[in-house]
Amino acid sequence: MSNRKYRISNQFLHYILSPIIFLVFSFFSYNIFIQNFVFIEIQDFFNISKKLLPLSNIPMFLGIIIGIFFSNNKIFNRKSFVLFISFSVLINILIFFLKNFYVFLFIRFLSSVGLGLLISYILKYYYIYVKMYSLNNITIIKSGIPFGIVIAAIFTVFFVQNLGWKSAFLFLLAGFFTLISLNFLLQYLYIEKNTSIKFSKVNKVHLLMLSALFFIIGINFFILIANAKFILISKKFDYNSINLYMIIISIFILFGDMISEYLLKIFNKKNLLLYLNLLAIFISISILSTFSEYLIVFFISLNLLIQTILWNITLIYVLDFFETNIFYFLIKLILIITFLGGICSSIFSYFLYENLYKNIPLIIIIMSFIFIGILLILSKYNNRNYHFME
């Protein structure tokens, strides 16, 4: 009887964990990107320089990195974890009463620390899931991120215009549904609480160079998504059109996620990564030379689609290369490095703001060439030893 109950529980977990992980990552993604979708409203409300707005992403990125980094600290046991996550969700209520921009940034920082903790915990239990069922379906993780971006874009059009920009952050209270789902998951995986996560030794050169790839993708992706509205404003689009175009841009990101694995069936990883970077360079050069406003929307969308595919393919490639028992460590490292790229993109945006429309494509071109250089070095180095880029 007990054996049957255990089998039923396993089968149940097999089906329930995927939507829970999807829900957590969608909430995670919405929380990150909604700030960029309401930049115009934030700038008008607090009456600050548009040049400072990209820097407002830094406390958010830094908070996520801190949350991920300290997630294994003993201070964050299960009880304190739930309490801090609840606090990081509830604190968003204060945004409704805010009149100070720097208090807003501090609240976003605290909320993001909780977000980093949340992601780390769900990754831990996904790792246990992989061990229990001998599965490695990374699609569960990555598909929630573009979906959250689409929700943020849609929310901006249908709610922010009528309810104000603060409603976008009050929607983060929906994070309690995520917490309820996650707590449900923790209850059922209680038998695995003592599961240890052991790491194998990895080649530090490989890890450093692969981390550089995610750093570059983080720069290219976040500098585009954070400044897309400003570029469209500079091209004299009206407010309603800009929000609709942001939905189109977010759908391109979702489409990029959907076709990533299909492209792997056609190209090998090395060639696909090379082709995508060359295409990103070509598109960025095209942005510099086009005078059509509508082509600019298309080029931004296509470039973000490419960066999404690049992140997915590089992620799959890294997880295929290293052993499964360092999965948890790798995903956390990849997220930290990607958000460090986001911080760097915010700094670039600040210093290059005066001619943002021209400077962003130039940054993407330079970063894409560096990506190709690192990729070729990795390929040459590892072909001698491990046939790295099959």
N, C-alpha and C positions, 0 to 999 in steps of 0.2 A: 504493500500500500504506500509506504513512504517512498519507495523507489519510483512508483508511478507519479506521485505528487511532485517529486524532484524533476522528473522528465517534463511534466506539464509546466512547471515553473520555468524550466529552461526554454521550452518552446514559446511560452508567453513572453519571456524576456527578449527572445530572438526577434519578436515582432514589435514589441513596445519600445525598445531602446532606440531604434532608428528614428522614429518621429520625435522622441524626446531630444535627441542630439540635434536633429534638424531645427526644432523649436528654439533650443538654446543658441545655436549659431545664427539663426535669423534675428533673434532678439539682440545678440551681440553686434551683428552687422548694422541693424537699424540704429542702435545706440551710437555707433561710431559715425555713420554717414549722415544722419539727420541734421547734425550741426552744420555740415557743409551745404545742405539743401536749403537752409534758412539763413544763410549768411547775410543776405540783403536785408532781411527783417531785423536781424540782430544789430547790424550796422546802423540802421535807422533808429532803432529803439534806444540804444546806448549812445548814439551820436559820436561814434569813434571813426577813426580813419580806416578806410578800406584796406590800406596797407598793413594794418595790424591784425586783420581778421585771420589770415592764414596762420599767424603765430598762436591764435587761440586753440589750434589743434594740438599744440605741444603738451599742455597739461593733460589732455585726454590720452594721447599716446603714451606719455610718461606714466600716467596712472595705470594703464593696462599693463605696461612692461613691469612695473613694480608688483602689481597683483600676481602676474604670472611667475615672476622671479621668486617671490616669497610664499608661494602657495604651498610649498612643502615644509614651511616652518612649523614647529610644534605649537606655536601660539594659535594657529588656525586649525584646531580640531573640528570635528563635525559640528558641534554646538556653536562654537564661535564663528565658524564659516557661515552657517545659516543666519546668525544674528547680524554679521557684518554685511552679507549680501542684502538682507532685508533693509538694513540701514541705508545702503547705497542706492536702493530702489526708492525708498521713502524720501530721501533727501531731495529728490527731483521736484517734490511739491514746493520747495522753497523758491524754485525758479519763478513760479507764478507771482511771487511778491517782490521780486528783485528789481532794484533800480541801479545797482552798481555792477559794472562789467567785470571787475576783478573778483567779486564774490561769486559771480556766475562761473568764472573760470575755476575757482576753488571747489565749487560744488561739482563741476564736471570732472575735476581731478579725483575727488573722493568716490564719485559714482564709477569712474573708470577703474579704480583700484579693485572695487567689488566685481567689476566686469572681468578683469584679469583673473581673479580668484575663481569666478564661476567657470570660465573657460578651462582653467587648469583642472578643476575637479571633474568636469564632464569628460575631459581627455583621459584622465586617470581611469574612469570607469569604462570608457570606450576601449582602453588598452586591456582591461580585464575581460571585456567582451570578446576582443580578438583572441585572447588566450583560451577562453572558454569554448569558443566555437571554431577556432582555427580559421578565422576570417580576417580580411584586411580591406574592407570596402570603404576606401577613403572618400567615395562619392557622398556618403552620409554627411561628412564634415563639410566639404567644400561647397555642396549645393545650397546649404542654408545661408551662406554669405551673400551671394548675388540676389537671392530671394529677399533678404532683408533690405538690400539697396533699392529694389523695385518697390517694396512697401513704403520706404522712406520717400521716394519720388511721388508715389500716388498720394500719400498722406499730405504732402506739401500742396498738391493741386486741389484736393477735395476738402481738406480740413483747415489747413493753415490760412488759406485766403479768407475763410469765413470766421474762424475761431481765434486767429492770431498765432504768432510763432511759438508762444509758450505752450500751446496745446500739444505741439509736437513732442515736448519733453514730458508733459503730463502723461502722454501715452506710454511712457516708459514704466508707469505703474503696472502695466500689463506684465511686467517682469515677475510679479507675484505668481502668475500662472506658470511661468517657467520654474519658479522655486517649488511650487506644489508638485509639478511633474518630476523635478529632480529629486525632491525628498521621497517621492514614491519610488523612484529608481533606487535610491540609497537603501530603502527598506528591503527591497527584494534582493539587492546584492550584498546584504549584510554578511552572508556566509563567506564573502570574498574579502572581508575587511582586512585580513592579515596577508593578503596577496602582496608579495614583495616585488618591487620593480628593480631588476638588476640590469646594469648597463655593461655592454662589452666595450673593449678598447676600440677606438676608431682612429683612423689616420687623420691627424690634426690638420695636415695640409689640405686634404680633401674637404674636411669640414669647414675650414676657413674660406676656401675658394667657393664652395657651394653656398656658404652664408653670404658671400659677396654678391652672388647672383640674386638672392632674395632681397638684399639691401637695394640693389639696382631696381628690381621690379617694384619695391615699395616706393622708391623715389618717383619713378615714372607714373605709377598708378595714382598715387595720392596727389601729386602735383597737378595732374589732369582733373581728377574728380573735385579737388578743393577749389580749383580756379575756373571750372567750366562756366559757372554763372557769370563770373567777371568778364570772361572772354566774350560771352554772348551779349552782355551789357555794352561792352566796348563796340560791338557791331550794331548797336541801336535796335536790338530786339525789344519788344514790349514785354512787360512783366508776365502776363499770362502765357505768351508764347514761350518765354524762357522756361517756365515750369513744365509746360508740355514737352519741350525739347529734352528736359532732364529725365522725363519718363522714357523717352525714346533712347536716350543714352544708357539708362539703367537696363532697359530691355536688351540692348546690345551686350552689356556685361553678362546678363543671364544667358543669352544665346552663346556667348563665348564659353561659359561654363559647360553648357549642354553638349557642345561639339568637340570638347577637348579629347575625350576618350575615343571618339570616332576618328579623329585625325591621327591618333596613335596607331590605328589599324592600317593607315595608308603610309605613314612615314616612320622612320626610326627616330629615336629621341634626339640624337645629335642634329640630324638634318632638319627636323621640325623646329628645334630651338633656333638654329641658324636662319632658316627661312622667315620665321616670325620676327626676328630682330631686324633682318634686312627689310621686311615689309614695314615695320614700325619706322625705320629710317626713311623709307620712300614716302610714307604717309606724312611724316613730319616735314619733310622737304616740300611736299605738296601744300601743306598748310601755310608755309612761308610764302608760297608763290600764288595762292588763290585770292581772289577778290570777291568771290561769291559767298554771301552770308550762309546760305543753305549748305553749301559744300563744306563750310567750316564745321557745322553741326555733324555732318556725315564723317568728316575726318576725325573729330574728337571721339565720336562713338566708335569708329573703327579702331582707333588707337587704344581705347580702353578695352575693347573686345580682345585685341592682341595681347595686352598686358594681362588680362584675365586668363587667357589660354596659356601664356608663358608661366604664370604662377602655378597653374594646375599641372602642366607638364613637368615643370621643374620639381614640384612637390612629389608627383608620382615617381619620377626618376630617382629622386633622393631616397624615398622610402623603399624602392625596389633594390637600390644599391646596398644600403645598410641593412643589418640584421633586424628582424622584427622586434627583438627584445630591447631595442633602443628607440622604439617607435614614440613612446611618451616623451622622452628627452628631445628627440628630433622635432616633433611638432611644436613643442614649447619654444625651442630655439628658433625655429623658422618664424613663428609668430613674433617673437621679440625682435629678430633682425628686420622683419618686414616693417614693424612699427618704428624701429630706429630709422629706417628709410623714410617713413612718414614724417618724422621729426626733421630730418634733413631737407625734405621737400618743402616743409613750412619755412625753414630758414632761407632756402633758395627763393621761395615766393616773396618773402619780405624784401630781400636785397635786389631782386630783379623785377619788382612790381611796376616800375615806371614804363617798361615796355614788355609787359607780361605776354602779350599775344605773340611776339616774336621770340621771346626768351625761352618759353616752355618747349616749343619744338626743338630748339637748339640743345636744351638739356637732355631731351629724350634721344636725340641723335648721338650726342656724346656718350650717354649712359649705355645706349644700345651697342655702340662700338666697343666699349669696355666689356660688356657682357659677352660679345662675340670673342674678344681676346681671351678672356678667362676660360670660356668654353673650349677654345682651340688648345689652350695650354693643358687643360684637364684631359682632353681627348688624346693629345700627344703623349702626355705623361703616363696615362693609364693604359693606353693601348699596348705598351711594352710589358705591363704587369698583369692587369686584370681584365683586359678587353672591356674597358669601362663603358664605352658608348656603343653598345650593341644596337 
